[in-house]
Amino acid sequence: MRILNVIDLTGPVNTATGSNAGRSCICIAGWMLVLLYASLLSCSSSQKNDRKFRIGFSQCTGDPNWKKATLDALQRELAFHPGAELIYKNAGDNSDLQVAQIEELSRSQIDILLVSPNEALPLTAAVEAVFNKGIPVIVIDRKIASDKFTCYVGTDNFSIGKMAGEYILNTFPGEISIIEISGLKGSTPTSERSRGFHESISGKSRVKVKARVEGAWLREGAKEALLSIKDTLAANDIIFAQNDPMVLGAYDVYKTLGLEKTAKFIGVDGLPGPNGGIQLVSDKILQATLLNPTGGEEAIQTAFKILNNEPYDKEIILSTVVIDASNARILKLQTDKIAGLQKDIENQLSLLSEQQRLYRSQNIVLYVLAGALVLVLVFGALSYFALRHNRRINRQLAVQNTKILEQSKELIEMTAKAKEATEAKFNFFTNISHEFRTPLTLMLVSLEDTLSSRSLLQAHRNNLELARKNVHRLLRLVNQLMDFRKIELGKMKIHATENNIVGFVKDIADTFREAARKKDIHLKVESKFPEILLWFDISMMDKIILNLLSNAFKFTGENGLIHISIDKTRDEKLVVLKVQDSGMGMTAETAAHAFDLFYEGHEFAHNSSGVGLALCRELVELHHGIISVKSERSKGACFEIALPAGNTHLLPEEIETERIISASSPDFAIYTAEAEPVIYTGMHHDDAASKDQSLLIIDDNPELRQFLKDKLGKRFEIHEAASGNAGLNVAYDMIPDIIICDVAMPGSDGLTVTDMLKNDIRTSHIPIILLSARDSIHQYIEGMKSRADAYIGKPFNLSHLEATLNSLLVNREILREHFTSELPGEKRINPSQKTDRKFINEFAAVVAGNISNENFGPADIAKEMHMSRMQLYRKIKSLLGYNVNDYILTVRLQKAKFLLLHETDPISDIAFKTGFSSPAYFSTVFKSKFSMTPSEYRDRNE
């Protein structure tokens, strides 16, 4: 039962937004929607009760009479089930084709399968497969070689054969000569009808089966079989064929031989219609035929019982009867009457179908009209409300538009102010850059003047060389920023002249030869052409090439390669210059942003300002060219510049008529100075073996490492690492007393390195000082969160750094004395050094657990604590102040003192319990430590 929730659509409507007309439209539309919904529910309910089943039927017969009779029977019964659909497949006499058709039907979503097989064995597997899928299967007329089917509908073929034999015995007296024509070998009707026939005539001496041939259920098959034995055929033969088509074939053969008048023909099927068994008996061609019902009506009836979950029989055996001259005429009249009724039923069904189609069409038209009317009413009401709503919105928009205009004016004013502020900022930036050049120049001149003195000490010379190199670096950065600012303001114009680009590049490359020699870098310039004329601005082009070469030297290590090539494209429209190196390379992400201003990729964020390549791109674009880069991590980089040949791409004011053959730039020293390494000579400290403490410096800047090594090498044994990962390896191997680490480095940065060292039990005790140019309070906090012991910003004061080193080492010494005084006593945990305290506790527990083992030593402890012997020695030395063997001996002696005071065991037993190899050795060690023998110690304390 369905309940319609009817909404009251006639209630009050807000008079501010509606009217009486609008109210009426909504009411009418609402009630029409309710009625339409009720009509649809009624229609759908009636359709739901008339469920449509899909029935598949596979038949394998070449007999048109049998096919027609079967289909007529099915259609007669299906007339009572108009909602059902019959899908019919006929394979003729081809069993393989029938198997394929059954598989096709099983895939077509049928509800039940009807099968009329020709042979049992070939069809068995296909029928079982359908049955195993859960689809009901009804086998008609002939069984399969399995019981995996839902129902069997057919006659008792054994009884048909037996009835035929009894009819012959009862009808023909005297000697009887029989020729039997069987069906297809292997089919169940053939074997069962033959078995029933021979059982009925068995033991009858007057009956003789003269011949038995196979006709394969076909008229032509029977003719061929009898023609092969035509010499044995006689006028008084009684021919029994297992179906009517075969007996008709036999009649044809006997008629050909002129024996059809006296021979008697008996068949099986008794089908109605032309050439059917009933007609043949009526025409006195056949003596008799045995009725074999098709089972079509019974199969459809059973199918619907199965589909509707009603009770049904597993086997439905159809009754049979002998049709001869006595009843053939009556049966013929009955079948003709049935055929006429069938036609009437079909006509009635056709009319009914047409009426249903017309009814459905009228319903659709009605629904469409009702829906259209509802839509018209709804749209009318919506249009009215939309009109009122739009008026209200327009008023709101007018108010908002006024506000937006006011805000737009304010925004324009703010934009103008922001532009003025930005311009003022850039002007200040430009002015301050100009101001930087004067003091930098004075510093550079003073440094070079001082360095020219021959009496300068080598230590001072090294410091001044380092200062000069960094002044050049600052001056280069200031120049680049000023050039970039000129380009932004549009004040930098090119003055192109025609020059030999090959010679120009070689001249610039020659200035880097000394730097290449010092770093063992192979610098090569090559071109297929000794001269390539190109229009370019001399001052701009040398900045481009100097920047690219400086970068190549900066990121290419010793024994590397820098290759410069100049070439022309095939059409000679472009000149291509490439600068390729074998340095550290870039990731794809960094390469994509390499020319962005102030971009610092992860690979060189620590060693780049992000200005040089951006300036190169702007200068190349001023020449109407293109610059690009190709690079892979650890595989170097290749920068490529493509410049147009000729001067047609240049404006008249960009062309200079005077040709300049070569150029010398004051910027050369700035670029080459940074490419050359600072070589420290004459700075030698005492042998590392004579120094008590070691220092690990982790920094990617070789100059800063060398500087710290020079200043701190007098006191510490110095170890170096150029990256975070290398620093970790050195720290684990050497276990230094203290570490100075940079924050911004390639690979693992300083914060990561600190966190990993503090979390590793081997290095958790080592004090770490972080040095970084990142000196904001937020970055200080991040550094201390990584458990660094100190964070010092750059530029740093050397005295401050030395004082921090001293303070951390003194505190470490105090902590070591604390551990030494406590162990091996009670094991309280110091919260500030929980990791180190845990290590000492584990170490003491391992020693205490093996105190009685005289062979126990440092190697066993290192193995149990998963450390190398060297790491164990250095860690214990750093925390406790003495080596592992001394600690083990001290623990043995303290244990021995305890046993001497609290137990009465002999001194020899106490010696063995505390791990001494003999009582004599125990006494000697005890006396050297406490100035008395074990027995004297026991007696005195008692």
C-alpha positions, 0 to 999 in steps of 0.5 A: 500500500502506498501513502501519498504525503499531500502538502497543503499548498493552499496556505497563506502566502506572504503578501510582500512576495506574492499575490492572489494570482500567484497563490492560485497558480501554485495551488493548481500546479500542486494538485496537478502534480499530486494527481500526476504522481498518483497516476504514475504510481498506479501505472507502475504498480500494474506493470510491476505485477506483469513481470516479463520473463526471458525464455531461451529455447535451443532445438537441434532438428532438421525436420521442418514438421517437428520444428513447426509442431514444437514452436506451435505448441510453445506459442499456444501456451505462451499466449496465456503469458503475454509478458514472456519473451521466447528466444529461439535458436535452431542448430539443424542437425549440428550438435556443435552449433547447438553447444555454441547457441546454448552458451550464447543464450546463457550469456543473454540473461535468460531466466530459464533454458529449454533444450531439445538435444539431437545427441546426448553426449555432445550436449551434456557439458554445455547443459551442465554449465548452464545448470551450474550457473543457477539457470533452470534447464528443461530438457525436451524429448531427448535426455542428456547423459547427466542428471544435472537438469531441472526437469525432463519433458518427453515420451517414454521411448522404450514404451513407443518401441514396445508398442510398435512391436506389439502393433505389428504382432497383433496386426500381421499374422503369419511370417513377418519380415521386418526392416528396422530403420533407427535414428542417430546413433548415440541418442537416447530415443534411438537406443530406447525405442530399439530396445523396446521394439526388440523386447516386444518381438523377442522370442517370436519365431514367426518374426524375423528382423531381416535388416537394421539400418541407420537413417539419422532421423532424416528422410534422405538418410533412410533412402541412402541406407535402404538403397545400400541393401536394395537387393534384399528388399521384398514386397512383403516387408514391414518397415519400422522407422523410428520417426516419420521422415525416415519411414517416408524415405523408405516409402520413396525407395520401395516406390522406386522399386515398385514394391510400395503397394504390398510393403507396410510402413510404420513410423513414429511422431504422428505430427499434424500438417502436410507430410505429417504422420497423421496425413500420411496415414490418412493418405494410406502411405503409412500403415500406422504411426505412433504419436510422439507429442512435442511436449511444447505446452507441458514445457512452458507450463512447467517453466512458469511453475519453476519461475514462480516457485510453484511445485513441479515434477522432475520428469513429465512423461507424455502419453502415446497412441497408435494412429492407423486407419481407424482413428487417423481421420478423427485426429486429423479433424481435431488437429485442423480444428486446433490449428484454426483456433491457434490462428484465432488466438494469434489474431486476438493477441495481435489485436490486444497488442495493438490496443496496448500499444495505443493505450501506452501512446495515449498515456504518454500523450496524457502525461506529456500534456499534464506535465507541460501544463504543470510546467507552464503554471510553475514557470508562470509562478516562478517568473512572477516571483523572479521578477519581484526578486530581480527588482529587489536584487537590482536595488541591492546591486545599485547599493553595492555598486556604489560601495565598489566604486568607492572602494575602487577609488580607494584601491587606486589611491593605495596602488599609487601610494604602493607604487611610490613606496616601491619606487622609493625602495628601489631608488634607495636600493640603487643609491645604497648600492652606489654607496657600497661601491666607494667603500668597497673600492677603498677597501680593495685598493688598501688590501692590494696595496698591503698585499704588494708589500714583501715584508708581509708575514704569511699568516697576515697575507693569508687573511688579507687574500681571503678579505680581498677575495670576499671584497671582489665577491661583494663588488660583483654582487653590487655591480650585478644589482645595479645592472639589473636595476638599470634594465628594470628602469629601461635605462640599459641599451645595447650598443652592438658592433660586429665582432668575432665571437670566437676570439672574444670568448677565447680572450675571456676564457684565457683569464680563467686559465690560472684558476683552472690550473690551480683547481686542476680543471680542464678548460677547453674552448672549441669551434669549427670556425676560426671566425664567426662574426656576430653583432653584440654589445661588448660590455654586456656579452663579457658579463654574460660569459664571465657569469657563466664561467664563474658559476662553472668554476664555482660548482666544478671540483678538482679534476673537473671539465669545463667545455665552451663551444661556439657553432652556427645552426645549419641555416646560419640564422643563429649562433649557439654558444654552450658552456658545459661543466662536470660539476654538481648539477641541478635537479629538474625543479632547480633548473626550471627556476635557475634564471628567476631573480633571487631564486636559491635552489637547494643545490646552491642556496648556500653559495649563490645570491640568485642574481647572476643568472637572472642578469644573464637572461635579461642581457641575452634577451636585450640581444633578442636571444634565448638562454637555457640550461640542461642539467641533472643532479651530479652530472653537471650543467650545460648553459646554451645561448642562441643569438640571431646572426646579422643585424636585421633584428636590431633597431637602428639606435642599437647598432654602432658603426665602429667595430671593436676587435677585442675587449678588456673589462675591469670586471675580470678581476672580480670574476676570476678572483672568486674562481681561484681558491685561496691557498694557505701556506706557511701555517703549520701547527704542532703534531695532532698527537700532542693535542688533548682535544679534537674538533670537527668542522662541518662547513661547505665553504673551504675558506671558512674551514681553512680560517677556523683550522688556522685559528683553532688548530693550535689547541685542537686536533682538527677534522674537516667535512664539506657536507652534512653527510660527510660530517656524520661519517667523520663524527661516527668514526672519530668521536671528536670532543666538540663540533662546529657545524654550518646550518645551510649545506648541501645534502643534510643541513646543520639542523638535521646533522645535529638532530641525528648526532644527538639521537645516536648513543655514540655521539649524543655526548658531543657538544655542537655549535651551530654557525649560520648567516640565518640569525633571526630569532625564529632560526635561533629557536629552530637551532636550539630545538635540534638540541644544539649546545650553542647557536652563533650567527654570522658574521661572528666574533672569533673571541666569542667563538673561542669562549663558547668552545671553552665554556662547553668543554669545561661544562663537559668536564664537570659532567664527566666528574659527576659521572665518575664520582657516581659510578658504579654506585646508585644510578640516578638519571640527570634529566639534562643528559638523559641519553648519556646517562642511559649509555652509562647505565647500560655500560655499567650493567654490562660490566657488572653482569660479567664481572666474574668472567676473567676473559671479559674485556673491552671487545665484549662490551663493544659487541654487546653495545653494538659499537666499535672498540674505538668508538667505545674507548672515545665515548668512555674517555669523554664521559668518565675520564679514563679508559675501559680497562681501568674502569673494569679493574676498578669495578672488580676491586670495589666488588672484591672490597664488598665481598671481603666485608660482607662474606666469609668466603676464602680470599681465593674464592673472592678472587675468582668471583671478581674475575681475577685469574689467580689469588696471587694476582688478585692480592698484588693488584689489591695491594697496589691500589689500597696499600694493603693485602686483602687479608689485612683489609678484612682484618682491619675492618672487622 
